[in-house]
Amino acid sequence: MALAIINSVASWILKKRIHQIELFLKYPNEVQEELLHNLIRWAENTSFGKKYDFSSIRNYSTFAERIPISTYEDLEPLIEQTRRGEQNVIWPTQIKWFAKSSGTTNAKSKFIPVSPEALEDCHYKAAKDLLCLYLNNNEDAQLFTGKSLRLGGSKQLYEDNNTFFGDLSAILIENMPMWAEFSSTPSNKVSLMSEWESKLSAIVKETTNENVTSFAGVPSWMLVLMNRILEETGKGNLHEIWPNVEVYFHGGVSFEPYRDQYKKILPKSDFKYYEIYNASEGFFAIQDSNDSDELLLMLDYGIFYEFIPMDSFGKPNQKAVRLADVELNRNYAVLITTNSGLWRYLIGDTVRFTSLNPYRIKITGRTKHHINVFGEELMVENTDRAIAKACNITGADVVDYTVAPIFMDGKEKGAHEWIIEFGKHPEDVEAFRKHLDEALQSLNSDYEAKRYNNMTLNPLVLNVARPKLFYDWLKAQDKLGGQHKIPRLSNERDYLEKLKSMQIADVNA
C-alpha cells in the first residue's frame, strides 16, 4: 500500500513538468533564441566573453559570425586553465567537475566541463523528463514500486588541483539527489567499481533479489550483464527474475542490432523500450511516445543548437544553420553552445530530422564514423538497420561489428570489408553476406549506385570474428563497460587491421 502511494505521488510530481515541455513544443525557436541570449549575457564577463565582446552581441547572426566553430582541441587550452583551478574562463560559475571521455577512437582523454547549471538544468532535469514522458504515456506504470537497475561507467572520481574528473556517470552518482539513489540498484559503491568482471558479479549478487521495475544503460553492455544474470540464475528469461520490470531506457549505441536479442530475454509483449540521446557534453533528446524510433529534441536544457549539413561539412563553404532553418531528412553535424562553457562545439554526432513540428530526430552516426571513400556516403544508421534486416532473415544475432574500405588498387575495384562477431551464427554465412549487401543497397541509394553491376564497388567482404574479439579489443585498451563502444565505420583501415590481427576466424571454417 505504501509503495503504491509513493508511486502515485512521484508520478504526479514528475508529470507536472509536461506543461513546461508543451511550452517549447509550441514555441521552439523562440525558446532557443531566448536561451542563446541568456547564455551570452551570463558569460559576457568571462575571459571568453570578453575576447569575443559578448556584450555587443544582440542576435544570432552576430553570434555566428563572431564565434568560431570549435572542436575539443580548439577549446582544450581554456578547459585546461579551468581544470587547473582558474575560474570565469569559459563560464561564470565555478566548474569543478570534468567528465573524462576518450570517445570511441581518440586515445587522448577529453575533459568535458560540467557546471552546476549543467548538472541541475540539463542532466538531472533530463532524467526527470524521461520519467515524466514515460509516465505520461503509460498511466498504469508502477516504476516507483521498485527500483531501476542502472549500468553506468566503471571509473571512480579523481582529484586534481581541487577539481574532479571521471566518467560522467560517476559525477552524476556523486551528485545524485537522494530520491534517485533510493530508487536505484546496485548501490553507488558497486556502480563505481573499476574492474568490469568483478563489477558484473557484484551487480548480479546485489540486484537479483530486488524488485526491479526498469533498466537503464547502453544496449551492448546491458546485454552482457543480462546474459550473465540468466547464466548465473539458470532462468529462461528476465521476467522470471523480475516479474514487475516494464521498461528499458537505453542510449549510447543504436538499439537496432540488438532488438531481437532483447525480445528473447524480455518476451512480454507489453514491455517498453525508451531511447535517450545523451553524452558527456549534455543531454539532448528523448523518445516521447511508446513504440517510436524518433527522439524529441529537448530545447530548454541550457543548450543552444546549430547544425551543419553533412554535404558541406569540413569544406570551405560549410555553414551552420540554427534550428529554425533545418530541413527534413538531411544529415547534419550537431553543433552546441552550452551552460558549461562549450561555445559552438562540434560533438561529433550526426542526426537527421524526421519532424519539424515538433522537432524530432534520429541519430545517424558520427562525423568521423562514416564511409565515403567512393561517394557512397554510408552512415552508421544504414549499417545498423542492414544488420538488423540480415539477422531477421537468417535468424542470426550480432554482438558487434566494424567496417572499413578496401581501397582501389590498380585495376581492382574498391569494396567494403566487414568484421562481424555473431552471438548466434547464421546457418549460411554467404547467404547472410548477400542479404546484408542487398539491405545496404535498399537503404542507401548512393551505395546502391556504386554497387550497380559492380561498377565501382565489388560485393562486400565478410570476416567472421572469433568469440569475444571485440570484448578483448576493448579490454586491451581499458575500455570495458560504461559508454565505450566499437567504431562502427571508418574511412581508414587501422581499426579493422588491428582486429583482424587478433585471430579473426576463417569464414569457411
Summary of the structure (lengths in Angstrom):
residues: 509
radius of gyration: 23.0
end to end distance: 59.1
largest distance: 75.2
contacts: 1630
relative contact order: 0.11
helix: 40%
strand: 24%
